[in-house]
Amino acid sequence: MTEELPYTPRTRPCEWCGEAVDQLGTRAPRLYCRRSHRQRAFEARRRLEMEQRLAVAESAAPANNPS
């Protein structure tokens, strides 16, 4: 990451790295400065979701204690 950049109404920080992202036109705001950052964010969300599902499944499963 670089030094802090001034953000204006026409820019916002990238949700992955914090770099300034130019906002073009009136469509939905751009959240990422690069496609690869968008992909990495998706992968991180997916990984977190899978970990949470696994934790719920493990906590809901009956304990196998043959004592």
C-alpha positions as CSV (number, residue, x, y, z in Angstrom):
1,M,0.0,0.0,0.0
2,T,1.1,3.5,-0.6
3,E,0.8,6.7,1.4
4,E,-2.7,8.0,2.1
5,L,-4.4,9.4,-0.9
6,P,-7.0,12.2,-0.8
7,Y,-10.5,11.0,-1.7
8,T,-12.9,13.1,-3.5
9,P,-16.5,12.5,-4.5
10,R,-15.2,11.1,-7.7
11,T,-12.9,8.6,-6.0
12,R,-13.2,6.1,-3.2
13,P,-10.8,3.5,-1.6
14,C,-10.5,0.0,-3.1
15,E,-12.2,-2.4,-0.7
16,W,-9.2,-4.8,-1.1
17,C,-6.1,-2.6,-1.1
18,G,-7.2,0.9,-0.2
19,E,-6.0,2.6,-3.4
20,A,-8.1,5.3,-4.9
21,V,-10.7,4.1,-7.4
22,D,-12.1,6.6,-9.9
23,Q,-15.8,6.7,-10.2
24,L,-17.0,6.8,-13.8
25,G,-20.4,8.2,-14.7
26,T,-23.6,7.5,-12.9
27,R,-23.7,3.7,-12.8
28,A,-23.1,1.7,-9.6
29,P,-19.9,2.7,-7.8
30,R,-16.8,0.8,-8.5
31,L,-15.6,-1.0,-5.3
32,Y,-12.2,-2.4,-6.5
33,C,-9.3,-0.8,-8.5
34,R,-8.5,-4.1,-10.4
35,R,-10.4,-7.2,-11.4
36,S,-7.9,-9.3,-9.5
37,H,-8.8,-7.5,-6.3
38,R,-12.5,-8.1,-6.9
39,Q,-11.7,-11.8,-7.4
40,R,-9.5,-12.0,-4.3
41,A,-12.3,-10.4,-2.3
42,F,-14.8,-12.9,-3.6
43,E,-12.5,-15.8,-2.8
44,A,-12.0,-14.5,0.8
45,R,-15.8,-14.2,1.3
46,R,-16.3,-17.7,-0.1
47,R,-13.6,-19.2,2.1
48,L,-15.1,-17.5,5.2
49,E,-18.6,-18.7,4.3
50,M,-17.3,-22.3,3.9
51,E,-15.4,-22.1,7.2
52,Q,-18.6,-20.9,9.0
53,R,-20.7,-23.7,7.4
54,L,-18.1,-26.2,8.6
55,A,-18.1,-24.8,12.1
56,V,-21.9,-25.0,12.3
57,A,-21.9,-28.5,10.9
58,E,-19.3,-29.7,13.4
59,S,-21.1,-28.1,16.4
60,A,-24.4,-29.6,15.3
61,A,-23.0,-33.1,14.8
62,P,-23.4,-35.5,17.8
63,A,-20.2,-36.3,19.7
64,N,-18.8,-39.7,18.9
65,N,-17.4,-40.6,22.3
66,P,-17.3,-44.4,22.7
67,S,-16.8,-44.4,26.5
